[in-house]
Amino acid sequence: MLLQVEKIKKSFGTHRVFDDLSFTADRGEVVGILGGNGAGKTTLLRIINCLLEADGGQILFEGHPMTRNDLEVVGYLPEERGLYRRMRVGEQVVFLARLKGLSKADAEASVHEWFQRLGVEEWWRRPVSKLSKGMQQKVQFVASVAHRPQLLVLDEPFSGFDSENAAMLCREIKRLRAEGTAILLSTHNTEAARDLCTKIVRL
């Protein structure tokens, strides 16, 4: 089993977000994280990405307690935008891929491949500040997958996408699933969840 979430607890003050939450995600699975606003979806994904600490329980990655070292093989698309607006698009995504352990040559090759796949090669030298919300979301998706992660964590990935780009993202998620990537998907898009997910976790 790639990821095991075991009896995770989290509270903020007197507000209990979740208590004894457990589920697993293995290679080739898409696990939907569903719940209303404030249910704790983003909190859970931040805990898995070592951005927040749980109050109890544990997260295992390939059988051992998950640490920041495991994040080299984890891709994370956060709900909020996290791009440097003054950097050029290609330079920035290559930089982010290198932070995950890729060499410069491997990072450039992977990012070029993804840009070609998504039809955005002309964005390579464009400043991030010149991109629309949907364009930035597409760039951040490439940044989350360019290092070929074993586990891909997507928090509201359809935000800012029109129907054409949402369909593109669904196709890519299915392709990654078929290649053996484990995927955690938090979304309000119930149609996409029904189409993509192999199991559902409701918060």
N, C-alpha and C positions, 0 to 999 in steps of 0.2 A: 504494500500500500504506500503510495507516495506521500499523502498528507492525511494526518489523523488529528482531528480537533476533539479533545477529550475533556468534558465537563468544565468548559470555560465559564468563568463568572466575570461580570463587569458591572460596576455601579459608578455613578457620578453623584457624589453626595448621598442624598436619600433616594435618588432615582436608580432603581435596578434596571439595567439595560437587558441583561440576560443572565440566566442562572443554570448551570449544569448543561450548557449547550455542547452537543457532540455530533459529529458527522465525519465522513471520510471522502476523499477525492483521489481517484487513481488515474493512471495514464489512460487517455482516450475517453475520459468522462467530462461532461459539462454539468457542473453543479449550480443550479439556480439558487441565489440568495434572495428571497422575496419577503416583503413586509411593507407596511405603511411608513409614512414619514416619521422619523424618530424611533423606529423599531430597532435600530442598532446595526443596520447593514454596513454602513461605512465604518463604524467603530470596529466591527468584526474584521473587516478587510485590513484595517490599519493595524490591528493586533497581529494578524497573520504576517504582515509586512514589517513587523518589529518597530512600528511607529508609535504604538501604545502598548502598555503592559496590561495583561489580564490580572484580575484580583485573585484568581484561582484557576485550577485546571492546568492543562499543558497542551502544547501543539508539537506533534512529532512530524519530522520530515525524513522520509526513508528510514523510519524506525528510531531515530534519535531526536532529542529535544531540539527544536528549531532555533537557530541562531542567525545573526546577521551574515555570517559566512555563507549560509545557504541562499542568500538573496541573489547571488551571482547567477543562479539558474531559475530565478523567479522574475517574471515580467509583471509590471503593475501599471495599469491605466487608472489614475485617480479621477474622481468626479470633477475636482477643480482643475483649472488650467495650471500648468507648471512649466511653461516655456519661457526662455529669456527673449524678450521682445526685440532686443537690438541685435541678436545673433542671426546669421543666415540659416535657413532651414537645414540644408544638408550638413553644414558644419556642426550644428547643434545635435542632430540625431546621431551623427558619428561620434561626437563627444560622449553622449549618453550611453551608446553601445560600448565604448571603450571603458567606461566606468564599471561595466558588467564583466570585464575581463577579456574582451576581444582585442586583437591587435588592430592597428590603424588600417592595415590592408584588408583584414577580414571584416572589420566594421564598415568600411567604405563599400566593399563588395556586397555585403548583406543589405545595406541601406539602399544602394542602387537597385538591387534586385526587387526590393519591396516597392520602391518608388515606381519602377517600371510596371510592376504587377498592378499597382493602383492607379497608374496613368498620371503621375504627378512629377515626372522628371523635370518639368520646367520650373518647379518650385525650388530646385536645389540652391540657387543663389539668391532667392528672394528673402528679404528680412521677415522675421516672424510677425512683426507689427503690421505687415501688409496682408496678412491672412485673415479670412473671416473666421467666425467661431467654428463652423463645420470643418474648414481647412485645418485649423489648429488641432481639432479633435482627430483628424486623420493622421496628422504628423505625430501626435502623441501615441496613437495606436502603433505606428511603425516603430517608435522608440521603445514601446513595450515588448515588441516581438523580434527586433533586429538581432538580438543575441541568442535567439533560438531557445527560449526558456522551457524548462520541463513543466513548470506551473505558471499559468497565466491568470492574473487577477484583474478583472474588468469591473469597474464601478461606474454604472450608468454609461456604458460606451456609446449608446445611441443618441446621447444628448447633443443637440445641435445639428443632427443629420436629417436630410430630407429622405424621402422614401427610396430614392435610387442609391444613396450612400448607405442607408440602413440595410438594404438588400446586399450590397457589396460586403458589408461587415459580416452579415450572416454567412455568406459564402466562405469568407476567410476563416471564421470561427469553425465552421464545419470541416474545412480543409485541415486546420490545425488539430482538431479533434481526431480526424482520420489518421494523422501522422503520429498520434500518441501523446499529444500535449494534454495535461490535466488543466481544466479551466474552471475558475470560479466566476460566476456572472451575476452581478447585482443589477437588476433592471426593473423599471416600471412598465416596460413593453411586454405585456403578457403574451401577445402573439409570438414575439421572438422567443420568449421563454418556452412556450409550448413546442416551438419548432426545433429549438437547439438543445434543451436540457435533457440529460439522461436521468437526473434526480433533482429533487427540490428540497431546500431547507427553508422553512417558514419561520420568521421571527415575529 
